[in-house]
């Protein structure tokens, strides 16, 4: 009687193995990403003081790449704006202005 159980189990295991090989059974070892916080939000006028306060969720191999990429894209846009203002001769707010002339 026990040999019937072992035969049934062997058929189930072999069938499952072939189902995985042929793609009829889906297997994804990576669980979907979970988040413990909302996406990092930066104000429209990014200030240097905001950068140390940015926090990202950690993932299996480090930080969530989509969050990091989004923040880096925003920072790149802001830096490009500041460079364009500087090229046009506008004074950047963080730069000291000309001192009083004597």
C-alpha positions in Angstrom: 0.0 0.0 0.0 2.8 2.4 0.8 4.4 1.8 -2.6 1.2 3.3 -4.2 1.8 6.5 -2.2 5.5 6.7 -3.4 4.5 6.1 -7.0 1.9 8.9 -6.8 4.4 11.3 -5.2 7.0 10.5 -7.8 4.5 11.2 -10.6 3.5 14.5 -9.0 7.2 15.6 -8.6 8.2 14.6 -12.1 5.0 16.2 -13.5 5.7 19.4 -11.6 9.3 19.4 -12.9 8.3 19.1 -16.5 5.6 21.7 -16.1 8.3 24.2 -14.8 10.6 23.2 -17.7 7.9 23.8 -20.4 6.7 27.0 -18.8 3.2 25.8 -17.9 3.9 26.6 -14.3 5.2 30.0 -13.5 7.9 30.5 -11.0 9.3 33.8 -9.9 11.9 33.7 -7.1 11.8 37.4 -6.6 8.8 38.7 -4.6 7.3 42.0 -5.8 8.9 45.1 -4.3 7.4 46.4 -1.2 7.7 50.0 0.0 7.8 51.4 3.5 7.4 55.0 2.4 6.0 57.1 -0.4 8.3 58.0 -3.3 10.9 60.6 -2.3 9.4 64.0 -3.0 11.5 67.1 -3.7 10.1 70.6 -3.9 10.1 72.4 -7.2 12.9 74.7 -6.1 15.4 72.1 -4.9 17.8 73.3 -2.2 21.1 71.8 -1.3 19.7 71.3 2.3 17.1 68.8 0.9 19.6 66.3 -0.4 20.7 64.9 3.0 17.1 64.3 4.0 16.3 62.0 1.1 15.8 58.4 2.1 15.2 55.4 -0.2 13.8 52.0 0.5 16.3 49.2 0.6 15.9 46.3 -1.7 17.6 42.9 -2.1 20.7 44.4 -3.7 20.7 47.9 -2.2 18.3 50.8 -2.9 15.2 50.8 -5.1 16.6 51.8 -8.4 13.4 53.5 -9.6 13.4 55.8 -6.6 17.1 56.7 -7.0 16.7 57.3 -10.8 13.7 59.6 -10.2 15.6 61.7 -7.7 18.7 61.8 -9.9 16.6 62.9 -12.9 15.1 65.8 -10.8 18.6 66.9 -9.5 20.0 66.8 -13.1 17.1 69.0 -14.3 17.7 71.5 -11.5 21.4 71.6 -12.1 20.8 72.2 -15.8 18.5 75.1 -14.9 21.1 76.7 -12.7 23.8 76.3 -15.4 21.5 77.9 -17.9 20.8 80.8 -15.6 24.5 81.2 -15.0 25.3 81.1 -18.7 22.7 83.9 -19.3 24.3 86.0 -16.6 21.7 85.7 -14.0 22.9 85.7 -10.4 22.4 82.3 -8.7 20.9 82.9 -5.2 23.5 80.9 -3.3 26.4 82.9 -4.7 27.5 86.0 -2.8 26.8 89.2 -4.6 29.3 91.9 -5.3 30.4 93.6 -2.1 30.2 97.3 -1.4 32.7 99.3 -3.3 34.9 101.7 -1.5 
